[in-house]
Amino acid sequence: MYRSRHKQDLDRRVLNFLSSVDIDDKILYYDILCTKAHVIMLYEIRILTKDELASIVNELDRVLRHPEKLVKEGFEDIHEALEGHLIRKIGVDVGGKVQTGRSRNDQVVTDIRIKARDDLIAILFHLIKLVRLLIQKAEENLNSVMPLYTHLQEAQLGNFAHYLLSYCSALLRDVSRLISLYDRVNESPLGSGPIGGSTLPLSRKRTAELLGFKKIISNTIDATSSRDFMIEFMSDITSIMITQSRIAQDIIIWSSQEFSFVEISDKHASSSSAMPQKKNPDPLELTRSKTAIVIGNLTSVMTILKSLPSGYTRDLQDTKIPFWNSIDITKSSLEIMRDIIDSLTIKKDMMVKASNNSYSISLDIAEALVMKERLPFRTAHRLVGSLVNNAFKKQIPLKSLDVTDIKEILQDMKISIEVDKLIRIITETDSQRSISTRRSLGSPNPREQIKSIKKYRMLLRKYVNDLQKMKRELASSKETITKTISHIIKSKSRPQYM
């Protein structure tokens, strides 16, 4: 279609190799929106007449109503297919003016940015729903005592609320990053042309205003060829997926019979084709594997971009597939994760049993010895380690140690503490007391968790307000395009926008 210089048609196999038309369905709506803003501006600078504008817009609306009727075969991309459709339906004298002052280079990146704004907002709403659910579940589990792990070994006692809120904290940072990113996505490249702008009196500010962009990208080379916003977007959602993958791994481990801390709902578990007893956490396993795909997509885009010369090159076409794939995976994963956690059964009795049978109160005992007996921490550490070693050999809890054994350990270590005092410290340090006596900020102490819940809910309210404002602004810009077109068609005089 654009072969003004070439004497031969493009080879069919080359066309198939070049074409992105099959994946461009994702931006057809955005390309039409972008085109409407562009032709309004062309009318206002007297490139198009009112009748020409009306013909173009009417045909674009027909494509929106019946996108399946758009002929794509034989075209390199959706932009070419849409322009070809306009020329075929309303003639080259009108349809052939649509691309005036515009190149596919600034057109495609504008479409991607408009779509990216909607995708970013959608992901943020999914993310906020997940965080809100985690907060709700945390509030329900303030007294659900459980072992906390380092190196997948029992470390200290905590509660399930503390665990859930740890991921709220991480995911809220992701929310903050995406909201910050929105401003950098929300910049208009439209009107930059192929790379060096136009001799026509285009109003880039006008098209940016119509499309709801906050500002324009001033340098035309940067506008058409930079994709750093895609890298940043993909990096942020990769962080979200990595966090989800870690949650998935925890639930997979804790839902096993060996732990049995939680149980996944039947509706989120697969069965075995051979073993009737199996209840497999397949959606969580796929969350882990899809995280690897998202990481790979980010690497692919960065690798495509790393050696490109300045200006547009066709390599940039291949950034769209991994970009959109990562966005789709993130949206669906957030929905599935929320459903799984919402229907998760928390087995509090099994968590308490594991806590009572563990040696996770060891640090609490050592710290009690520091506070009450004024022992150096390293001495207390060695003493409690010896007590644990003795209890572990006998497979008994610390509080069940024999008085004789405790005396021997104190004598061997030459520590002058009364045996009765040491036994009292050990027996008083049970699982509930262990948590309730934690003093440091952000600890599993329920009082600390209640503070975190209040803080996170306030943050969520702020972020929801920010998102609703973004949505209103975008909806308003789309409505403005429709109203502007209607006003132009009904008006008897041409507006003096210039």
Secondary structure, 3 states (H helix, E strand, C coil): CCCCCCCCCCCHHHHHHHCCCCCHHHHHHHHHHHHHHHHHHHHHCCCCCHHHHHHHHHHHHHHHHCHHHCCCCCCCCHHHHHHHHHHHHHCHHHHCCCCCCCCHHHHHHHHHHHHHHHHHHHHHHHHHHHHHHHHHHHHHCCCCEEEEEECCEEEEEEEHHHHHHHHHHHHHHHHHHHHHHHHHHCEECCCCCCCCCCCCCCCHHHHHHHCCCCEECCCHHHHHHCCHHHHHHHHHHHHHHHHHHHHHHHHHHHCCCCCCCEECCHHHCECCCCCCCCCECHHHHHHHHHHHHHHHHHHHHHHHHCCCCCCCCHHHHHHHHHHHHHHHHHHHHHHHHHHHHHCCEECHHHHHHHHHCCCCCHHHHHHHHHHHHCCCHHHHHHHHHHHHHHHHHHCCCHHHCCHHHHHHHHHHCCCCCCHHHHHHHHHHCCHHHHHHCCCCCCCCCHHHHHHHHHHHHHHHHHHHHHHHHHHHHHHHHHHHHHHHHHHHHHCCCCCCCC
